[in-house]
Amino acid sequence: MFPLFHIAVPLFVSEIPKLKKKYRFNRFFLILGSMFPDIVDKTILLLKLGSGRLYFHSLLFVFLSFGLLYLISKTTTKNNTQISVSFLIGMLFHLVLDLPDVPLFFPFIPYDVTIIDDPIPMWFNTLLTDPIVQITEITGAGILTFLIIKNKLYKTEELLKYLKTEPIYSTFLEKNSSQKIQIVED
């Protein structure tokens, strides 16, 4: 569970000018989605109920989570696709970044899993001794620092505004609200 790279990569991709111009991401749900598989599976691991990469590191549960969030946000917000799609993209980025060590097709294909008795010391050991983990976390910290500087996210209000992107339809309505609509009857 090394979060910096998982958070930084989808945020960085959402900043690509061509994508940023065409799509509006809810960055809060993008970040939440990028961490959600670890939040659930690592909690299950800490409770000694399973492996740290099993249930929510599979495509089945990613799409079930997306569908559930889509249905919930459809009933509670007008912009359900922005929230649920941002969440889905974050989760898919998480799985891609964890490849090849994820059970993508669980429970349809059986996977060997190991339940670790005390995972926290193992995570610290991995962070301190595995050069790949160190490089990815340093890269993630660098990307996040770059995004903070590029977007001038020095104050809490600026950060919160950055995380919650306006829905595309509200931007469209604001642009067109000054135009008068004429109804012509025959």
N, C-alpha and C positions, 0 to 999 in steps of 0.2 A: 504494500500500500504506500505508494510514493506519488503524492498528488500533484506536484508542480507541473510535471510534463503532461499529465492527463488533462489538467485545466488549461495549460498554455497553448497546446496545439490546436484544439477547436476554436479557441478565442482568436488565435493568430490567423487561422483560415477564414474566420468570419470577418476579418479586417481586410481581406484581399479586395482591392477597389472594385473589380468587376462584380464580385459576389455581393459586396456591401451595397452597391448601387441597385442591384436587382432584387436582393432578398433582405428582409428585415428579421434579424435573429433576436430573440429574447435571451440576452447573454446570461441572465441569472439561471434560466432553465437549461441553457447550453452547459453551463458549469455544473449544475446539479446532475444533469444527465451524464456528464463525463465522469462524475464521481459515484453515481448511484450503484453500479455493479459492485464496487468495493465497499460502499457503505453497508449494503445488505449482506454480501457474502462474508466480509470480514467480521461483521457482527455475529453471523451464524458460526464462524470459526471461533470467535472468542467465547461463545456460549457452548462450544464443543459439540455442535450439532451438525457439523459438516466441514467441508474443505473451504478454503478462502477463495476458491475460484471454481464454483460449480453452478449453482442455480442461476444467478443473475449474470453470469458470464456466458450464457447461451443465447442463441438467437430467439428461441421460443419465448423466453422470459423477457427479453428486450422488447419484442413486438407485443407481448401481453401487457407489459408496463406502458408502452406507448398507447395501446388501445384503451386501457383503463384511464390514463391521463387525458386522452382525447375526449372520452365520454364525460369525465368529470368537468373538464374545462369547457366543454360544449354547453353544459347546463349552468355553469357559473360565470362564464365570460363570453363576450361576443367574438373574441379573437382566439378561438380554441386551436386553430392550426399553427399559429406562431408559437404558442407555448409548447404544444405537444410535439411539433416537428423539431423545434430547438432541442427539446429533451431527447428525442430519438437520435438526432445527429450527435449529440454529446455521448450517448450510450454507444453508438456505433463506433465513434472515434476511440472510445475506451477499449472496445474489443479489438479493434485493429492494432492499437498500440500494445496490447497484451499478447498478440500473436507471437509465436505459435502455441503458447501454453494455455490456451483457453478451450474449454469443451463446447465449441460452437453448436454442436448438434445434440447436446444433452437434452432430454432423456432418451432420444431416439437411438443414439449410439452410446454404449457404455464406456466410461472413462475410469481409469485408475485414479483414485484420489487418496491423498494423505491428510490425515487430521493431525495437526501439530498441537502438542500439549500446551506449550507456552510460546505463542507466535511473536510476541512483542520483542523479546531478546533476539529472535531470529531476524526480524525486520531490521533492527538496529545493526546487527552483524552484516546483513546483506548491504545495507546502506554504506557501511564503513569499508567493506571489502570487495564489493562487486563494481568494477570500473564502468560497466554499462549502466548500472543504476545511477552511479555518481554522475556520469556524463549526461544522462537524460534529465536528472533533477537540476543540475547546473544549467543545462540548456533551457529547461522550463523556467527557472528563476530569471534567466537572461531575457527570455521572451516576455515574461510578465513585466519585468522592469522596463523593457522597450515599450510595451503597450501603455504602461502608466505614464511614461514620459511623452510618448507620441500623442496620447489623448489628453494630456494634462490632468490626470486624475489624482490631484494632490489633496483634494478636500472630499469629505464624506459625501456631500451633495453631488459633486461631479461623478464620483464613483457610482453612486446609486442611480444617477441618470444614465450613465453608461451601461449599467447592468440591465436596466429595464428600457429596452428600445421601444419606441412608439410603434403601434401596429400600423401596417402599411395603409389600411383603409382609412384610418383617422387622418393621416397625412394627406391622402387624396381628398377627403372631405374638406379639410382646412383650406387646401389650395383652391377648391371649387366653390367654397361657401360664399365668396364675394360675387360670384356670377349670379345674375338674375335668371330665374327659370320662368319662361312664358308658356302658358297653356293656351293653345289655339283650339277653339271649338268650331266645328263645321256648321 
